[in-house]
């Protein structure tokens, strides 16, 4: 009887060990799949961000080049009409209003283009772009801003500069909406 119990106990131990081994193998396989899925998700996220930035860059260029130039041409024509025409009264007032609307629209297009994708980011890098953005942010919101930089002499990869710019942009938007701040300091450091 005790021999049967020992054999039965050993059988159960062997079966439990095999079952535990299969479970451990399945867990390792699932963990590997999770790691691979995470890598795939990171790659896809990077592609989406890159595609968004490319589209923003294209739209910003279109706004600046096409619409901005067309509005500038309209403004020039309005100015020429004003100089060469002997308008007075209501027509002169309408012309002046059209010039004013055109100037404001040009400024709006310039600001939208800059917000979508600042050309200075491609041309001059992150520190100069942030300095420019902070100036315009301060003018728009009345919040005094300061940019503090450390070890930012060399350029970062373009994707990193865009990401850092977007992070600062979002943080400043949140400050303007929620912080009721009168001043803000942005500190950027390259390690």
Z-matrix of the N, CA and C atoms (Angstrom, degrees):
N
C 1 1.436
C 2 1.534 1 110.52
N 3 1.326 2 115.62 1 -43.93
C 4 1.459 3 117.97 2 -179.89
C 5 1.519 4 110.55 3 -70.03
N 6 1.347 5 118.67 4 -29.83
C 7 1.461 6 121.95 5 176.00
C 8 1.519 7 110.68 6 -64.80
N 9 1.331 8 116.39 7 -41.90
C 10 1.467 9 121.10 8 178.70
C 11 1.528 10 109.40 9 -64.81
N 12 1.309 11 117.15 10 -39.81
C 13 1.465 12 121.72 11 -180.00
C 14 1.518 13 110.28 12 -64.71
N 15 1.330 14 117.07 13 -39.79
C 16 1.463 15 120.91 14 -179.90
C 17 1.536 16 109.55 15 -66.91
N 18 1.360 17 116.24 16 -46.04
C 19 1.460 18 120.52 17 179.87
C 20 1.531 19 109.43 18 -62.92
N 21 1.313 20 116.68 19 -43.97
C 22 1.462 21 120.68 20 178.55
C 23 1.530 22 110.60 21 -62.91
N 24 1.323 23 117.64 22 -40.80
C 25 1.464 24 122.62 23 178.08
C 26 1.512 25 110.98 24 -63.33
N 27 1.341 26 116.76 25 -42.87
C 28 1.459 27 120.82 26 178.05
C 29 1.530 28 110.46 27 -64.77
N 30 1.305 29 116.82 28 -40.61
C 31 1.468 30 121.40 29 178.52
C 32 1.519 31 111.08 30 -61.04
N 33 1.311 32 115.49 31 -44.79
C 34 1.469 33 120.22 32 178.98
C 35 1.529 34 110.04 33 -65.00
N 36 1.343 35 117.14 34 -39.83
C 37 1.465 36 121.10 35 179.33
C 38 1.528 37 110.49 36 -63.56
N 39 1.350 38 116.69 37 -43.36
C 40 1.471 39 120.90 38 179.11
C 41 1.532 40 109.98 39 -64.22
N 42 1.328 41 116.29 40 -43.89
C 43 1.462 42 120.12 41 -179.80
C 44 1.536 43 110.59 42 -64.32
N 45 1.312 44 117.12 43 -42.18
C 46 1.464 45 121.26 44 179.53
C 47 1.533 46 110.43 45 -65.22
N 48 1.331 47 116.84 46 -39.08
C 49 1.464 48 121.14 47 179.00
C 50 1.521 49 110.39 48 -65.05
N 51 1.333 50 117.10 49 -44.55
C 52 1.467 51 120.14 50 177.45
C 53 1.526 52 111.31 51 -62.39
N 54 1.325 53 116.16 52 -44.45
C 55 1.457 54 120.59 53 179.87
C 56 1.537 55 110.20 54 -61.71
N 57 1.334 56 117.17 55 -44.19
C 58 1.469 57 121.48 56 178.38
C 59 1.524 58 110.07 57 -62.82
N 60 1.334 59 117.57 58 -38.96
C 61 1.463 60 121.86 59 178.16
C 62 1.524 61 111.24 60 -63.63
N 63 1.348 62 116.46 61 -43.23
C 64 1.469 63 120.23 62 177.75
C 65 1.524 64 110.82 63 -64.44
N 66 1.325 65 116.86 64 -41.37
C 67 1.465 66 120.32 65 177.60
C 68 1.531 67 111.21 66 -62.14
N 69 1.334 68 115.32 67 -44.23
C 70 1.461 69 119.86 68 179.49
C 71 1.526 70 110.47 69 -63.29
N 72 1.307 71 117.66 70 -40.20
C 73 1.464 72 122.15 71 178.15
C 74 1.527 73 110.26 72 -64.51
N 75 1.313 74 117.08 73 -43.31
C 76 1.462 75 121.54 74 178.73
C 77 1.529 76 110.82 75 -64.14
N 78 1.321 77 116.39 76 -39.04
C 79 1.469 78 120.19 77 179.27
C 80 1.527 79 109.86 78 -66.09
N 81 1.354 80 117.32 79 -42.42
C 82 1.471 81 120.23 80 177.38
C 83 1.529 82 110.60 81 -61.18
N 84 1.320 83 116.78 82 -42.52
C 85 1.458 84 121.56 83 179.82
C 86 1.533 85 110.56 84 -63.46
N 87 1.337 86 117.23 85 -44.37
C 88 1.456 87 120.78 86 178.91
C 89 1.532 88 111.27 87 -64.91
N 90 1.333 89 115.76 88 -38.28
C 91 1.464 90 119.88 89 178.12
C 92 1.537 91 110.13 90 -63.40
N 93 1.328 92 116.28 91 -42.88
C 94 1.468 93 120.47 92 177.68
C 95 1.526 94 110.56 93 -62.18
N 96 1.325 95 117.65 94 -39.49
C 97 1.459 96 121.41 95 177.86
C 98 1.523 97 110.87 96 -65.30
N 99 1.328 98 117.28 97 -41.08
C 100 1.463 99 121.53 98 178.54
C 101 1.531 100 110.07 99 -62.72
N 102 1.339 101 116.13 100 -43.78
C 103 1.462 102 120.00 101 178.98
C 104 1.532 103 110.30 102 -62.31
N 105 1.315 104 117.31 103 -44.37
C 106 1.465 105 121.40 104 179.33
C 107 1.531 106 110.90 105 -64.92
N 108 1.326 107 117.17 106 -41.39
C 109 1.468 108 120.90 107 177.24
C 110 1.523 109 111.19 108 -62.56
N 111 1.330 110 116.35 109 -39.28
C 112 1.464 111 120.79 110 178.39
C 113 1.529 112 109.98 111 -63.66
N 114 1.340 113 116.59 112 -43.09
C 115 1.471 114 120.15 113 177.60
C 116 1.531 115 110.58 114 -62.42
N 117 1.340 116 115.83 115 -43.86
C 118 1.466 117 119.45 116 178.32
C 119 1.526 118 110.90 117 -60.03
N 120 1.326 119 116.21 118 -42.88
C 121 1.459 120 121.03 119 179.79
C 122 1.532 121 110.80 120 -63.39
N 123 1.326 122 117.07 121 -41.34
C 124 1.463 123 120.02 122 177.94
C 125 1.522 124 110.95 123 -64.49
N 126 1.336 125 117.28 124 -41.60
C 127 1.465 126 120.73 125 178.34
C 128 1.532 127 110.29 126 -63.05
N 129 1.337 128 115.83 127 -44.75
C 130 1.466 129 119.55 128 179.74
C 131 1.526 130 111.32 129 -64.97
N 132 1.317 131 116.46 130 -40.93
C 133 1.468 132 120.06 131 178.20
C 134 1.518 133 110.67 132 -61.67
N 135 1.323 134 116.33 133 -42.29
C 136 1.468 135 120.07 134 178.39
C 137 1.529 136 110.42 135 -63.06
N 138 1.332 137 116.79 136 -39.71
C 139 1.463 138 119.89 137 178.59
C 140 1.526 139 110.98 138 -65.44
N 141 1.327 140 117.16 139 -40.55
C 142 1.466 141 120.96 140 179.17
C 143 1.528 142 110.27 141 -64.00
N 144 1.329 143 117.04 142 -45.43
C 145 1.460 144 120.95 143 179.39
C 146 1.530 145 109.86 144 -62.21
N 147 1.320 146 116.72 145 -42.84
C 148 1.460 147 120.98 146 179.13
C 149 1.539 148 110.21 147 -62.44
N 150 1.324 149 116.64 148 -44.44
C 151 1.467 150 120.88 149 179.49
C 152 1.533 151 110.36 150 -63.26
N 153 1.340 152 116.88 151 -41.24
C 154 1.467 153 120.04 152 178.11
C 155 1.524 154 110.91 153 -61.73
N 156 1.319 155 116.24 154 -44.37
C 157 1.464 156 119.69 155 -179.41
C 158 1.519 157 111.43 156 -65.97
N 159 1.335 158 117.09 157 -38.88
C 160 1.463 159 120.10 158 177.32
C 161 1.530 160 110.11 159 -62.69
N 162 1.331 161 116.48 160 -41.73
C 163 1.465 162 120.48 161 179.60
C 164 1.528 163 110.46 162 -67.56
N 165 1.322 164 117.21 163 -41.18
C 166 1.468 165 120.36 164 177.06
C 167 1.526 166 110.41 165 -61.63
N 168 1.335 167 115.43 166 -42.53
C 169 1.464 168 120.35 167 179.12
C 170 1.536 169 109.93 168 -61.29
N 171 1.321 170 116.58 169 -44.50
C 172 1.467 171 121.15 170 -179.40
C 173 1.532 172 110.79 171 -64.01
N 174 1.334 173 116.93 172 -46.59
C 175 1.467 174 120.61 173 -179.94
C 176 1.528 175 110.48 174 -64.36
N 177 1.331 176 116.88 175 -41.56
C 178 1.470 177 120.30 176 178.59
C 179 1.524 178 110.38 177 -61.08
N 180 1.326 179 116.48 178 -42.38
C 181 1.463 180 120.87 179 179.18
C 182 1.529 181 110.46 180 -64.23
N 183 1.345 182 115.92 181 -43.13
C 184 1.468 183 120.15 182 179.03
C 185 1.531 184 110.70 183 -62.78
N 186 1.331 185 116.44 184 -45.30
C 187 1.465 186 119.98 185 178.70
C 188 1.519 187 110.61 186 -58.08
N 189 1.322 188 114.99 187 -48.95
C 190 1.459 189 119.82 188 -176.59
C 191 1.521 190 111.60 189 -68.13
N 192 1.325 191 115.74 190 -50.06
C 193 1.468 192 119.43 191 -173.26
C 194 1.524 193 112.71 192 -74.47
N 195 1.304 194 117.11 193 -52.55
C 196 1.463 195 120.01 194 -173.12
C 197 1.524 196 112.38 195 -81.81
N 198 1.310 197 116.82 196 -60.44
C 199 1.469 198 120.03 197 -175.19
C 200 1.522 199 110.52 198 -69.80
N 201 1.323 200 116.53 199 -42.36
C 202 1.460 201 120.23 200 179.23
C 203 1.517 202 112.17 201 -60.09
N 204 1.330 203 116.36 202 -43.90
C 205 1.465 204 119.77 203 179.36
C 206 1.529 205 111.43 204 -67.94
N 207 1.318 206 116.88 205 -39.11
C 208 1.466 207 119.74 206 178.66
C 209 1.528 208 110.46 207 -63.41
N 210 1.324 209 116.58 208 -43.11
C 211 1.466 210 119.78 209 179.14
C 212 1.524 211 111.31 210 -66.46
N 213 1.309 212 116.83 211 -37.28
C 214 1.462 213 120.24 212 177.54
C 215 1.529 214 110.17 213 -64.08
N 216 1.328 215 116.40 214 -39.50
C 217 1.472 216 120.18 215 177.18
C 218 1.526 217 110.45 216 -63.68
N 219 1.333 218 117.36 217 -41.77
C 220 1.474 219 121.05 218 177.80
C 221 1.527 220 109.89 219 -62.30
N 222 1.323 221 116.40 220 -43.69
C 223 1.467 222 120.62 221 179.76
C 224 1.533 223 110.25 222 -61.82
N 225 1.315 224 116.63 223 -42.62
C 226 1.468 225 120.82 224 178.47
C 227 1.527 226 110.92 225 -61.62
N 228 1.323 227 116.11 226 -44.62
C 229 1.472 228 119.83 227 179.17
C 230 1.527 229 111.16 228 -63.13
N 231 1.322 230 116.38 229 -40.29
C 232 1.461 231 119.93 230 178.38
C 233 1.525 232 110.87 231 -63.73
N 234 1.329 233 116.01 232 -40.98
C 235 1.470 234 120.53 233 179.15
C 236 1.524 235 110.28 234 -64.63
N 237 1.338 236 116.59 235 -43.65
C 238 1.471 237 120.08 236 177.90
C 239 1.524 238 111.54 237 -62.67
N 240 1.322 239 116.47 238 -41.14
C 241 1.464 240 120.69 239 179.07
C 242 1.525 241 109.80 240 -62.61
N 243 1.314 242 115.81 241 -40.82
C 244 1.461 243 120.14 242 -179.93
C 245 1.534 244 110.64 243 -64.85
N 246 1.323 245 116.56 244 -41.94
C 247 1.473 246 120.32 245 -177.98
C 248 1.535 247 112.26 246 -68.57
N 249 1.331 248 116.12 247 -39.67
C 250 1.461 249 119.95 248 -173.06
C 251 1.532 250 113.50 249 -94.82
N 252 1.272 251 116.05 250 -12.98
C 253 1.457 252 118.29 251 -178.73
C 254 1.510 253 111.06 252 -96.60
N 255 1.263 254 115.04 253 147.06
C 256 1.463 255 120.57 254 177.30
C 257 1.525 256 107.32 255 -100.61
N 258 1.311 257 114.41 256 64.95
C 259 1.460 258 119.20 257 -177.70
C 260 1.517 259 110.10 258 -92.27
N 261 1.286 260 114.87 259 146.88
C 262 1.460 261 119.88 260 174.90
C 263 1.524 262 107.82 261 -148.28
N 264 1.290 263 114.11 262 165.81
C 265 1.460 264 119.16 263 178.28
C 266 1.512 265 112.97 264 69.41
N 267 1.330 266 114.66 265 -138.18
C 268 1.473 267 121.47 266 -175.23
C 269 1.541 268 112.79 267 -61.57
N 270 1.334 269 121.07 268 -44.57
C 271 1.470 270 120.12 269 178.64
C 272 1.539 271 112.19 270 -60.09
N 273 1.324 272 116.91 271 -41.17
C 274 1.465 273 120.23 272 179.28
C 275 1.524 274 110.40 273 -65.41
N 276 1.309 275 116.52 274 -39.32
C 277 1.464 276 121.32 275 179.21
C 278 1.534 277 110.10 276 -67.01
N 279 1.314 278 117.32 277 -40.79
C 280 1.471 279 121.61 278 177.60
C 281 1.523 280 111.08 279 -63.87
N 282 1.319 281 116.54 280 -40.41
C 283 1.465 282 121.18 281 178.85
C 284 1.527 283 110.29 282 -64.71
N 285 1.313 284 117.12 283 -43.78
C 286 1.471 285 121.18 284 178.70
C 287 1.531 286 110.44 285 -63.13
N 288 1.320 287 116.75 286 -40.06
C 289 1.467 288 120.65 287 178.03
C 290 1.531 289 111.00 288 -65.30
N 291 1.336 290 116.50 289 -40.38
C 292 1.471 291 120.63 290 177.98
C 293 1.528 292 110.46 291 -63.44
N 294 1.324 293 117.12 292 -39.20
C 295 1.466 294 120.21 293 177.10
C 296 1.527 295 110.47 294 -63.87
N 297 1.303 296 116.47 295 -43.54
C 298 1.469 297 121.36 296 -179.62
C 299 1.523 298 111.16 297 -62.93
N 300 1.330 299 116.50 298 -45.12
C 301 1.472 300 120.98 299 178.34
C 302 1.526 301 109.92 300 -61.78
N 303 1.317 302 116.67 301 -42.11
C 304 1.465 303 120.85 302 -179.71
C 305 1.532 304 110.78 303 -63.28
N 306 1.326 305 116.77 304 -44.11
C 307 1.470 306 120.56 305 178.51
C 308 1.524 307 111.34 306 -61.54
N 309 1.325 308 117.07 307 -44.20
C 310 1.473 309 120.26 308 178.58
C 311 1.526 310 110.78 309 -63.95
N 312 1.324 311 117.30 310 -40.33
C 313 1.462 312 121.40 311 179.65
C 314 1.519 313 111.09 312 -65.39
N 315 1.325 314 117.24 313 -40.66
C 316 1.475 315 120.66 314 176.42
C 317 1.525 316 109.73 315 -59.76
N 318 1.315 317 116.64 316 -43.13
C 319 1.473 318 120.49 317 179.45
C 320 1.532 319 110.91 318 -65.11
N 321 1.328 320 117.31 319 -40.25
C 322 1.471 321 121.00 320 177.83
C 323 1.521 322 110.54 321 -63.38
N 324 1.326 323 117.25 322 -44.32
C 325 1.469 324 121.24 323 179.11
C 326 1.529 325 109.70 324 -62.46
N 327 1.316 326 117.28 325 -42.87
C 328 1.469 327 121.59 326 178.87
C 329 1.531 328 110.24 327 -61.35
N 330 1.333 329 116.91 328 -44.67
C 331 1.467 330 120.70 329 179.71
C 332 1.528 331 111.63 330 -65.58
N 333 1.343 332 116.90 331 -43.37
C 334 1.469 333 119.94 332 178.10
C 335 1.516 334 111.46 333 -61.36
N 336 1.308 335 115.71 334 -43.67
C 337 1.466 336 120.88 335 178.48
C 338 1.523 337 110.14 336 -59.69
N 339 1.313 338 116.22 337 -43.64
C 340 1.462 339 121.60 338 -179.21
C 341 1.530 340 110.92 339 -67.56
N 342 1.320 341 117.77 340 -38.83
C 343 1.465 342 120.49 341 179.18
C 344 1.530 343 111.75 342 -69.67
N 345 1.318 344 116.85 343 -37.75
C 346 1.465 345 120.02 344 179.91
C 347 1.522 346 111.49 345 -64.60
N 348 1.313 347 115.98 346 -52.53
C 349 1.462 348 120.49 347 176.94
C 350 1.519 349 108.25 348 -160.27
N 351 1.325 350 116.87 349 105.05
C 352 1.462 351 119.06 350 -177.61
C 353 1.529 352 111.27 351 -68.22
N 354 1.320 353 116.20 352 127.52
C 355 1.464 354 121.01 353 178.79
C 356 1.524 355 110.69 354 -62.04
N 357 1.333 356 116.90 355 -29.20
C 358 1.468 357 119.70 356 -179.78
C 359 1.525 358 111.69 357 -63.32
N 360 1.319 359 117.46 358 -26.10
C 361 1.465 360 120.39 359 178.90
C 362 1.523 361 109.98 360 -63.59
N 363 1.317 362 117.08 361 -43.40
C 364 1.463 363 120.64 362 178.12
C 365 1.524 364 111.18 363 -71.57
N 366 1.329 365 116.26 364 -39.46
C 367 1.461 366 120.30 365 -172.73
C 368 1.528 367 114.01 366 -83.75
N 369 1.329 368 117.14 367 -41.71
C 370 1.462 369 120.09 368 -171.15
C 371 1.522 370 114.73 369 -117.94
N 372 1.315 371 118.39 370 -15.13
C 373 1.459 372 120.78 371 178.00
C 374 1.513 373 113.65 372 98.93
N 375 1.316 374 113.51 373 178.98
C 376 1.460 375 121.52 374 -173.10
C 377 1.529 376 114.54 375 -64.74
N 378 1.341 377 120.73 376 -48.98
C 379 1.473 378 118.97 377 -175.81
C 380 1.531 379 113.43 378 -58.15
N 381 1.340 380 117.37 379 -46.54
C 382 1.465 381 119.85 380 -179.69
C 383 1.528 382 111.26 381 -65.91
N 384 1.324 383 116.25 382 -38.09
C 385 1.463 384 120.23 383 179.63
C 386 1.520 385 110.91 384 -66.10
N 387 1.329 386 116.34 385 -43.41
C 388 1.468 387 119.38 386 178.05
C 389 1.526 388 111.02 387 -64.19
N 390 1.317 389 117.11 388 -40.76
C 391 1.472 390 119.98 389 178.91
C 392 1.528 391 110.24 390 -59.96
N 393 1.317 392 116.21 391 -44.10
C 394 1.465 393 120.73 392 178.63
C 395 1.529 394 110.94 393 -64.87
N 396 1.323 395 116.30 394 -44.53
C 397 1.464 396 120.21 395 -179.32
C 398 1.533 397 110.59 396 -63.42
N 399 1.323 398 116.67 397 -41.29
C 400 1.468 399 119.60 398 179.55
C 401 1.526 400 111.31 399 -63.96
N 402 1.339 401 117.07 400 -38.40
C 403 1.473 402 119.19 401 176.73
C 404 1.529 403 110.63 402 -61.33
N 405 1.326 404 116.66 403 -48.90
C 406 1.472 405 118.83 404 -178.34
C 407 1.527 406 110.73 405 -68.04
N 408 1.326 407 117.87 406 -35.86
C 409 1.467 408 121.59 407 176.40
C 410 1.528 409 109.75 408 -60.61
N 411 1.330 410 116.51 409 -45.49
C 412 1.463 411 120.97 410 179.30
C 413 1.517 412 111.84 411 -62.21
N 414 1.331 413 116.44 412 -40.05
C 415 1.468 414 120.08 413 178.86
C 416 1.519 415 111.52 414 -66.84
N 417 1.352 416 116.43 415 -40.42
C 418 1.466 417 120.31 416 -178.82
C 419 1.520 418 112.43 417 -70.09
N 420 1.334 419 116.88 418 -39.25
C 421 1.466 420 120.44 419 -170.61
C 422 1.517 421 114.65 420 -103.99
N 423 1.330 422 117.20 421 -19.08
C 424 1.463 423 119.75 422 -175.02
C 425 1.524 424 112.50 423 81.31
N 426 1.313 425 117.48 424 3.81
C 427 1.472 426 121.55 425 178.17
C 428 1.530 427 107.88 426 -87.49
N 429 1.341 428 115.80 427 124.25
C 430 1.465 429 119.10 428 177.24
C 431 1.525 430 108.69 429 -71.23
N 432 1.324 431 115.58 430 134.83
C 433 1.458 432 120.04 431 -176.56
C 434 1.515 433 110.62 432 -123.93
N 435 1.325 434 114.71 433 154.13
C 436 1.458 435 121.16 434 176.55
C 437 1.521 436 107.80 435 -141.58
N 438 1.335 437 115.66 436 135.86
C 439 1.455 438 121.33 437 176.56
C 440 1.516 439 108.03 438 -107.62
N 441 1.319 440 115.92 439 123.86
C 442 1.459 441 122.15 440 176.88
C 443 1.523 442 106.78 441 -114.35
N 444 1.346 443 115.58 442 126.81
C 445 1.461 444 120.63 443 -177.05
C 446 1.526 445 110.23 444 -120.22
N 447 1.319 446 114.94 445 147.12
C 448 1.462 447 120.37 446 175.15
C 449 1.529 448 108.02 447 -140.91
N 450 1.296 449 115.54 448 123.02
C 451 1.464 450 123.19 449 176.51
C 452 1.533 451 111.95 450 58.75
N 453 1.316 452 116.56 451 43.65
C 454 1.464 453 120.55 452 -177.83
C 455 1.529 454 111.81 453 -107.09
N 456 1.342 455 117.93 454 21.07
C 457 1.465 456 121.18 455 -176.54
C 458 1.531 457 112.47 456 -68.04
N 459 1.320 458 117.20 457 -39.11
C 460 1.469 459 118.27 458 -178.47
C 461 1.519 460 110.29 459 -94.82
N 462 1.331 461 114.74 460 147.88
C 463 1.472 462 121.48 461 -178.52
C 464 1.523 463 110.67 462 -70.09
N 465 1.303 464 114.89 463 144.79
C 466 1.461 465 121.66 464 173.13
C 467 1.519 466 107.95 465 -92.92
N 468 1.340 467 117.57 466 166.62
C 469 1.466 468 118.97 467 173.43
C 470 1.534 469 109.58 468 -58.23
N 471 1.332 470 115.81 469 147.50
C 472 1.470 471 121.72 470 -174.66
C 473 1.527 472 112.20 471 -55.04
N 474 1.334 473 116.92 472 -41.91
C 475 1.471 474 119.79 473 -178.63
C 476 1.520 475 111.05 474 -62.58
N 477 1.328 476 116.48 475 -37.52
C 478 1.455 477 121.40 476 179.94
C 479 1.530 478 110.46 477 -69.23
N 480 1.332 479 116.18 478 -41.38
C 481 1.461 480 119.49 479 178.72
C 482 1.528 481 110.77 480 -63.07
N 483 1.321 482 116.51 481 -43.28
C 484 1.470 483 120.24 482 179.14
C 485 1.522 484 110.12 483 -62.55
N 486 1.333 485 116.59 484 -44.79
C 487 1.470 486 120.34 485 -179.65
C 488 1.527 487 111.07 486 -62.16
N 489 1.322 488 116.47 487 -45.20
C 490 1.469 489 119.88 488 179.53
C 491 1.529 490 110.49 489 -63.10
N 492 1.329 491 116.85 490 -41.45
C 493 1.464 492 121.11 491 177.99
C 494 1.519 493 110.57 492 -60.41
N 495 1.333 494 116.72 493 -46.10
C 496 1.475 495 120.82 494 -179.53
C 497 1.527 496 111.12 495 -63.73
N 498 1.321 497 116.98 496 -37.83
C 499 1.472 498 120.15 497 179.00
C 500 1.525 499 110.17 498 -63.92
N 501 1.333 500 116.74 499 -46.57
C 502 1.466 501 120.44 500 178.86
C 503 1.524 502 110.03 501 -63.91
N 504 1.317 503 116.83 502 -42.55
C 505 1.463 504 121.54 503 179.31
C 506 1.534 505 110.32 504 -58.02
N 507 1.318 506 116.88 505 -47.27
C 508 1.472 507 121.05 506 -179.77
C 509 1.529 508 111.11 507 -66.34
N 510 1.335 509 116.57 508 -41.13
C 511 1.462 510 119.83 509 179.14
C 512 1.529 511 111.18 510 -62.00
N 513 1.324 512 116.70 511 -42.71
C 514 1.468 513 119.83 512 178.95
C 515 1.527 514 111.76 513 -67.52
N 516 1.313 515 117.13 514 -35.75
C 517 1.464 516 120.30 515 175.84
C 518 1.524 517 109.50 516 -61.82
N 519 1.324 518 116.62 517 -43.34
C 520 1.469 519 120.39 518 178.07
C 521 1.523 520 111.64 519 -64.98
N 522 1.325 521 116.89 520 -38.09
C 523 1.468 522 120.34 521 177.15
C 524 1.527 523 109.87 522 -61.58
N 525 1.328 524 115.97 523 -46.52
C 526 1.471 525 119.58 524 -179.14
C 527 1.522 526 111.80 525 -63.01
N 528 1.336 527 116.80 526 -37.44
C 529 1.463 528 120.17 527 -176.69
C 530 1.524 529 113.19 528 -79.76
N 531 1.342 530 117.10 529 -39.22
C 532 1.457 531 119.07 530 -165.59
C 533 1.532 532 116.05 531 -119.79
N 534 1.311 533 119.08 532 -22.04
C 535 1.463 534 119.80 533 -167.56
C 536 1.521 535 114.68 534 -86.15
N 537 1.310 536 118.01 535 -19.92
C 538 1.463 537 121.37 536 -174.96
C 539 1.529 538 110.29 537 51.21
N 540 1.340 539 114.89 538 41.29
C 541 1.466 540 121.29 539 -177.38
C 542 1.521 541 110.49 540 -89.55
N 543 1.319 542 114.80 541 153.29
C 544 1.464 543 119.37 542 173.40
C 545 1.531 544 110.21 543 -105.38
N 546 1.306 545 116.70 544 -20.12
C 547 1.470 546 121.30 545 176.59
C 548 1.525 547 109.41 546 -139.70
N 549 1.329 548 115.15 547 157.30
C 550 1.463 549 119.61 548 173.13
C 551 1.516 550 108.96 549 -152.88
N 552 1.306 551 115.31 550 147.10
C 553 1.457 552 122.32 551 -179.97
C 554 1.521 553 108.12 552 -121.96
N 555 1.329 554 115.50 553 130.27
C 556 1.467 555 121.52 554 177.03
C 557 1.528 556 107.09 555 -108.30
N 558 1.306 557 116.02 556 123.32
C 559 1.468 558 122.43 557 -179.74
C 560 1.511 559 108.74 558 -111.95
N 561 1.339 560 117.32 559 120.15
C 562 1.449 561 121.50 560 176.15
C 563 1.526 562 108.91 561 -120.58
N 564 1.309 563 114.20 562 137.10
C 565 1.461 564 119.87 563 -177.86
C 566 1.516 565 108.80 564 -141.88
N 567 1.304 566 115.48 565 136.01
C 568 1.461 567 120.66 566 176.01
C 569 1.530 568 107.42 567 -104.14
N 570 1.305 569 114.81 568 126.48
C 571 1.465 570 118.71 569 -178.85
C 572 1.501 571 111.70 570 -93.67
